[in-house]
Amino acid sequence: MFYHNWRDILYVLTRLVRPALVVETGVRGGLSSAYMLSALDHNTRGQLVSIDIGDTSVLPADLEDPEIGWLVPHRLRNRWELRLGDSKSELPSVLGDSTGLFFSDVPNAILRAELATAAARMRPGSIIVTCCPVGSPAEATWNEFADAALTNTSRATRWASEDGRSDLCAGLLGDDGPSGFEV
């Protein structure tokens, strides 16, 4: 059972913040990328830098020419830079003061490093969003990060099924930076 389209939240946040730069990790098909790019297009400003490891085996098998981000419409790609590589090495060169929104949709194992990098490089008041399967290590990492580095946090249900639930978690980066949150 799926809930309301959680990507609408990414769209609304991008429209409201009007960031010069949005950064996301974990692209796959690129549907979330398309929502944020649509918002940037309506804002008539801003760029999206997306980072993905580039594993096309996670894409639908029936795609004729599988590529990461295949769902991003060509008319929106002028505001989009797709970087294929490891987020641990790519993020430090992308995130900075101009990043108004960071969306991490990655496996639990690398979430901590991504959040620590974002907190160290982004300015206070920037928005950080991630997806957390309830009861997972990612949820524990998010909760620790939120306590150490964020203000005004919020959660929404991303999806729910018989096997569990995943939440979309968001918050504003506080003035104190990532005090007490380490990789």
C-alpha positions in Angstrom: 0.0 0.0 0.0 1.5 3.3 -1.0 0.6 6.7 0.4 0.3 10.1 -1.3 3.2 10.9 -3.6 6.0 11.7 -1.3 7.9 13.3 -4.3 5.4 16.1 -4.1 7.1 17.1 -0.9 10.5 17.4 -2.8 8.7 19.5 -5.4 7.2 21.8 -2.8 10.4 22.2 -0.8 12.3 23.1 -4.0 9.6 25.6 -5.0 9.6 27.3 -1.6 13.3 27.4 -1.0 14.2 28.5 -4.6 17.7 27.1 -4.2 20.5 27.9 -6.5 21.7 24.3 -6.1 19.9 21.1 -5.2 22.0 17.9 -4.7 20.7 14.4 -4.5 22.3 11.0 -4.1 20.7 7.8 -5.3 19.0 8.4 -8.7 18.0 5.0 -10.2 15.3 5.8 -12.7 15.3 9.5 -11.8 11.6 10.1 -10.8 12.6 12.2 -7.8 15.1 14.1 -10.0 12.3 14.9 -12.4 10.1 16.3 -9.6 12.9 18.5 -8.3 13.9 19.6 -11.9 10.3 20.5 -12.6 10.3 22.7 -9.5 13.6 24.4 -10.5 12.1 24.9 -14.0 9.0 26.6 -12.5 11.4 28.7 -10.3 13.3 29.7 -13.5 16.5 29.3 -11.5 18.7 26.6 -10.0 20.6 23.5 -10.9 20.3 19.9 -9.7 23.4 17.8 -9.3 22.6 14.1 -9.0 25.1 11.4 -7.9 24.6 7.7 -8.5 26.9 4.8 -8.4 25.7 3.9 -11.9 24.5 0.3 -11.4 21.9 -0.2 -14.1 21.1 -3.7 -12.9 18.6 -2.1 -10.5 16.6 -0.7 -13.4 13.7 -2.5 -15.0 14.9 -5.4 -17.1 12.6 -4.5 -20.1 14.3 -1.2 -20.8 15.7 -1.1 -24.3 18.7 1.1 -23.3 18.9 1.2 -19.5 20.4 4.4 -18.2 20.4 6.0 -14.7 17.9 8.8 -14.8 15.9 7.5 -17.8 12.7 9.0 -16.4 14.0 12.6 -16.5 12.3 14.4 -19.4 14.8 15.7 -22.0 13.2 19.2 -21.7 14.4 19.4 -18.0 17.9 18.2 -18.5 19.4 21.6 -19.1 19.3 22.2 -15.3 20.7 18.7 -14.5 24.2 17.3 -14.0 24.4 13.6 -13.5 27.6 12.3 -11.9 28.2 8.6 -11.9 30.5 7.6 -9.0 30.7 7.1 -5.3 29.0 9.8 -3.2 31.8 9.7 -0.7 34.2 11.1 -3.2 31.7 13.2 -5.3 29.8 15.0 -2.5 32.7 17.1 -1.0 33.2 18.8 -4.4 29.5 19.5 -5.0 28.0 20.5 -1.6 28.6 24.1 -0.4 27.0 27.4 0.6 24.8 27.5 -2.5 23.2 24.2 -1.8 19.7 24.9 -0.4 18.4 21.3 -0.5 20.1 18.0 -0.2 18.2 14.8 -0.7 19.9 11.5 0.2 18.2 8.3 -1.0 21.0 5.8 -0.5 21.6 2.5 1.4 21.9 2.6 5.1 25.7 1.9 5.0 26.6 5.3 3.4 23.9 7.5 4.9 26.0 8.6 7.9 28.9 9.7 5.7 26.6 11.7 3.4 24.8 13.4 6.3 28.1 14.3 8.0 29.5 15.8 4.7 26.3 17.8 4.1 26.3 19.2 7.7 30.0 20.2 7.4 29.6 21.9 4.0 26.1 23.4 3.8 25.0 26.7 5.4 22.6 26.9 8.3 18.9 26.9 7.3 19.5 24.5 4.3 17.1 21.6 4.1 18.3 18.0 4.4 15.9 15.2 3.4 16.4 11.4 3.4 14.3 8.2 3.4 14.3 6.0 6.4 12.8 2.5 6.6 11.3 2.5 10.1 13.3 0.4 12.5 16.4 0.3 10.3 19.9 1.5 10.9 19.1 4.5 8.6 16.3 5.6 11.0 18.7 5.4 13.9 21.3 7.4 11.9 18.7 10.0 11.0 17.5 10.4 14.6 21.1 10.8 15.8 21.8 13.3 13.1 18.6 15.3 13.7 19.4 15.6 17.4 22.9 16.8 16.7 22.6 19.0 13.7 19.0 19.9 12.7 16.1 22.1 13.8 12.4 21.9 12.8 12.5 18.3 11.7 9.5 16.5 10.2 8.5 13.1 8.9 6.0 11.8 6.3 5.2 8.3 5.3 7.0 7.4 2.1 5.4 3.9 1.7 3.9 1.2 3.9 3.3 -2.5 3.2 2.9 -5.7 5.1 6.7 -5.8 5.4 7.1 -2.4 7.0 7.1 1.3 6.5 9.6 3.9 5.2 9.4 7.6 6.1 10.6 10.7 4.3 12.5 12.7 6.9 13.4 16.3 6.6 14.9 19.1 8.7 16.7 22.4 8.7 20.4 22.5 9.3 21.0 24.4 12.6 23.5 27.1 13.4 25.7 24.8 15.5 26.7 22.4 12.7 27.0 18.7 13.3 28.0 18.9 17.0 28.5 15.4 18.2 27.7 13.7 14.9 30.6 11.9 13.4 31.2 9.4 10.6 
